[in-house]
């Protein structure tokens, strides 16, 4: 059974930092692209940061320079380090694992989400 479990969310003041973790099981972790998404009330879910199975990263413009995505294949865990947090970062953050082969998505899995609240 595939499971992605996020942790590390919480309440932080503007300018503070948090590190989110996503522990994966039931998948060949190293074969999956990993991503962090967030969804604020009344808004669509958006991609925050992604890291491919090969280690290539990408970031939303709003977080570039502040957030860092990483992965530890030995621990089957992806991370999102968030610095200089802003109230606009407040959202539920979701972990995603995606396995693609020959241009098609073969696996697409989501965690339950972890709340990040940034106070002004």
Rosetta silent file (secondary structure, phi, psi, omega in degrees, C-alpha in Angstrom):
SEQUENCE: XXXXXXXXXXXXXXXXXXXXXXXXXXXXXXXXXXXXXXXXXXXXXXXXXXXXXXXXXXXXXXXXXXXXXXXXXXXXXXXXXXXXXXXXXXXXXXXXXXXXXXXXXXXXXXXXXXXXXXXX
SCORE:     score description
SCORE:     0.000 S_00000001
   1 L     0.000  130.798 -179.113    0.000    0.000    0.000 S_00000001
   2 L   -79.631  133.276  175.781    1.358    3.381   -1.022 S_00000001
   3 E  -139.422  134.121  169.506    1.640    5.960    1.714 S_00000001
   4 E  -122.334  123.298 -176.014    3.010    9.483    1.765 S_00000001
   5 E  -122.906  115.013  178.177    3.064   11.088    5.192 S_00000001
   6 E   -88.142  150.633  174.642    3.871   14.765    5.601 S_00000001
   7 E  -153.601  165.890  175.338    5.127   16.276    8.815 S_00000001
   8 L   105.155   -5.082  178.203    6.766   19.445   10.062 S_00000001
   9 L   -72.516  170.850  179.667    3.988   21.952    9.611 S_00000001
  10 E   164.516 -165.925  179.911    2.931   24.372   12.280 S_00000001
  11 E  -101.898  130.011 -179.349    2.537   27.985   13.265 S_00000001
  12 E  -143.988  149.637  176.687    5.403   30.369   12.635 S_00000001
  13 E   -79.118  154.468  176.269    5.839   34.119   12.534 S_00000001
  14 L   -53.195  136.894 -176.969    6.641   35.940    9.326 S_00000001
  15 L    93.370  -11.571 -179.119   10.328   35.693    8.591 S_00000001
  16 L   -83.486 -175.881 -175.632   10.648   32.331   10.277 S_00000001
  17 L  -133.863  152.155  172.585   11.529   28.921    8.887 S_00000001
  18 E  -143.486  153.845  170.349   10.098   25.425    8.772 S_00000001
  19 E  -122.698  120.242  176.239   11.203   22.143    7.259 S_00000001
  20 E   -92.685  146.440  176.972    8.564   19.800    5.933 S_00000001
  21 E  -123.930  147.598  175.969    9.197   16.096    5.505 S_00000001
  22 E  -131.178  108.032  179.613    7.457   13.542    3.315 S_00000001
  23 E   -95.541  123.665 -176.176    8.055    9.920    4.212 S_00000001
  24 E  -108.691  145.771  173.518    7.123    7.494    1.452 S_00000001
  25 E  -146.251  157.263  178.422    6.426    3.791    1.581 S_00000001
  26 L    82.291    5.893  178.165    5.046    1.230   -0.829 S_00000001
  27 L  -134.088  160.464  168.875    6.836    2.693   -3.849 S_00000001
  28 L   -81.598   94.157 -168.649   10.249    2.532   -5.418 S_00000001
  29 H   -57.425  -42.986 -174.930   11.044    5.977   -4.118 S_00000001
  30 H   -65.094  -17.686 -179.901   14.116    6.594   -6.252 S_00000001
  31 H   -89.569   -4.922 -174.452   12.072    6.098   -9.431 S_00000001
  32 L  -104.821  139.882  165.107    9.546    8.797   -8.563 S_00000001
  33 E   -74.929  142.060 -179.129    9.546   12.514   -9.116 S_00000001
  34 E  -117.087  144.743  178.963    8.607   14.289   -5.906 S_00000001
  35 E  -144.152  152.785  171.401    6.714   17.509   -5.491 S_00000001
  36 E  -112.858  127.263  176.693    5.354   19.816   -2.863 S_00000001
  37 E  -119.027  161.042  174.953    2.014   21.468   -3.506 S_00000001
  38 E  -141.440  153.643  178.551   -0.041   23.808   -1.381 S_00000001
  39 E  -140.559  119.642  175.282   -3.646   24.834   -1.193 S_00000001
  40 L   -95.479  157.003  179.696   -4.983   27.858    0.629 S_00000001
  41 L   -54.703  131.039  178.172   -8.688   28.296    1.437 S_00000001
  42 L    77.472    3.821 -179.167  -10.634   29.270   -1.650 S_00000001
  43 L  -120.236  160.388  176.501   -7.670   28.728   -3.950 S_00000001
  44 L   -76.553  154.879  174.112   -6.562   25.988   -6.291 S_00000001
  45 L   -67.684  134.973 -177.790   -3.776   23.624   -5.408 S_00000001
  46 E  -128.832  148.999  175.747   -0.491   24.879   -6.813 S_00000001
  47 E   -74.725  127.982  177.446    2.936   23.401   -7.315 S_00000001
  48 E   -96.128  -49.342 -178.234    5.466   24.887   -4.938 S_00000001
  49 E  -157.378  149.038  177.659    8.575   22.880   -5.755 S_00000001
  50 E  -137.339  152.832  174.585    9.512   19.712   -7.559 S_00000001
  51 E  -140.908  127.290 -177.775   12.505   17.419   -7.756 S_00000001
  52 L   -78.501  170.797  175.944   12.895   14.712  -10.355 S_00000001
  53 L   -59.480  -26.938  178.436   14.227   11.238   -9.803 S_00000001
  54 L   -87.424   -4.416  175.912   17.485   12.561  -11.238 S_00000001
  55 L    99.705    1.786  177.039   17.676   15.480   -8.818 S_00000001
  56 L   -73.956  133.589 -176.649   16.591   18.348  -11.062 S_00000001
  57 E  -112.791  155.321  171.417   14.608   20.957   -9.135 S_00000001
  58 E  -148.209  153.487 -173.765   12.070   23.585  -10.033 S_00000001
  59 E  -137.767  149.754  169.004   10.219   26.192   -7.994 S_00000001
  60 L   -66.039  147.014 -179.064    7.247   28.440   -8.213 S_00000001
  61 L   -55.834  -34.603 -175.207    8.263   32.046   -8.794 S_00000001
  62 L   -69.228  -17.469 -177.080    6.757   33.051   -5.465 S_00000001
  63 L  -118.055   -5.458 -179.096    9.118   30.826   -3.474 S_00000001
  64 L   -57.169  130.847 -178.779   12.301   30.888   -5.536 S_00000001
  65 L    90.277  -15.174  179.774   15.219   31.836   -3.327 S_00000001
  66 L  -110.825  -35.309 -176.761   13.311   31.100   -0.127 S_00000001
  67 E  -107.998  149.459  176.250   12.384   27.409   -0.393 S_00000001
  68 E  -135.223  123.609  175.749   14.606   24.423   -1.101 S_00000001
  69 E   -98.335  142.972  178.552   13.380   20.975   -2.073 S_00000001
  70 E  -149.469  170.467  178.070   15.588   17.956   -1.542 S_00000001
  71 E  -145.882  150.316  175.763   15.374   14.198   -1.311 S_00000001
  72 E  -126.783   98.750 -175.549   17.151   11.407    0.497 S_00000001
  73 H   -65.506  -29.226  178.505   16.592    8.198   -1.414 S_00000001
  74 H   -66.054  -26.115  179.999   18.196    6.125    1.323 S_00000001
  75 H  -104.950    1.465 -176.961   15.477    7.330    3.701 S_00000001
  76 L    51.554   44.533 -174.079   12.632    7.384    1.168 S_00000001
  77 E  -136.242  137.822  171.342   12.004   10.957    2.219 S_00000001
  78 E  -111.256  151.645 -176.227   11.555   14.294    0.483 S_00000001
  79 E  -130.011  155.155  170.533   11.988   17.622    2.221 S_00000001
  80 E  -135.314  108.007  175.695   10.951   21.206    1.774 S_00000001
  81 E   -88.595  123.413 -176.163   13.003   23.787    3.632 S_00000001
  82 E  -117.671  115.537  177.354   11.061   27.029    3.883 S_00000001
  83 L  -112.932  162.924  177.443   12.869   30.205    4.876 S_00000001
  84 L    48.949   49.083 -175.704   11.699   33.797    5.127 S_00000001
  85 L   -64.489  144.971 -178.623    8.109   32.671    5.425 S_00000001
  86 L  -121.808  155.223  176.955    5.369   35.120    4.566 S_00000001
  87 H   -54.454  -30.556  178.790    1.673   35.161    5.496 S_00000001
  88 H   -67.429  -13.611  176.173    0.937   34.369    1.852 S_00000001
  89 H   -80.878   -8.093 -179.410    2.641   31.003    2.368 S_00000001
  90 L   -60.840  124.018 -177.283   -0.160   29.934    4.706 S_00000001
  91 E  -178.397  171.042  165.910   -1.736   26.791    3.256 S_00000001
  92 E   -88.042  126.679 -178.404   -2.039   23.055    3.568 S_00000001
  93 E  -101.885  129.517 -176.890    1.084   21.563    2.033 S_00000001
  94 E  -116.661  141.949  173.902    0.815   18.247    0.213 S_00000001
  95 E   -95.446  140.034  179.520    3.479   15.815   -0.871 S_00000001
  96 E  -131.469  138.881  174.119    3.180   14.177   -4.277 S_00000001
  97 E  -122.811  130.739 -176.559    5.018   11.248   -5.830 S_00000001
  98 E  -134.968  130.391  176.751    4.777   10.624   -9.542 S_00000001
  99 E  -112.271  120.070  179.743    6.218    7.845  -11.656 S_00000001
 100 E  -117.522  141.451  178.992    6.373    8.495  -15.375 S_00000001
 101 E  -146.981  128.673  179.475    7.420    6.108  -18.094 S_00000001
 102 L    52.615   43.837  174.365    7.376    6.626  -21.835 S_00000001
 103 L    78.343    4.558  179.833    5.532    9.907  -21.517 S_00000001
 104 E  -121.681  148.460  176.138    2.710    8.574  -19.362 S_00000001
 105 E   -81.701  115.350 -179.943    2.003    8.834  -15.677 S_00000001
 106 E   -93.981  -25.621  177.452    2.154    5.356  -14.249 S_00000001
 107 E  -146.336  142.265 -178.028    1.784    6.343  -10.627 S_00000001
 108 E  -151.068  109.572 -170.913    0.471    9.467   -8.912 S_00000001
 109 E  -130.072  148.719 -175.819    0.199    9.538   -5.136 S_00000001
 110 E  -130.283  145.531  171.296   -0.643   12.161   -2.530 S_00000001
 111 L   -85.326  179.870 -176.031   -0.125   12.619    1.156 S_00000001
 112 L   -83.734  -16.224  178.991   -2.735   13.839    3.598 S_00000001
 113 L    97.180  151.518  174.722   -1.284   17.312    3.939 S_00000001
 114 E  -136.020  136.036 -174.263    0.233   19.335    6.734 S_00000001
 115 E   -80.875  131.399  171.407   -0.903   22.789    7.798 S_00000001
 116 E  -119.622  122.850  179.047    1.500   25.713    7.623 S_00000001
 117 E  -124.013  124.547 -178.809    0.309   28.955    9.159 S_00000001
 118 E  -114.605  117.996 -178.817    2.421   32.102    8.991 S_00000001
 119 E   -91.291  148.623 -179.515    1.350   34.967   11.210 S_00000001
 120 L   -88.782    0.000    0.000    2.047   38.599   10.397 S_00000001
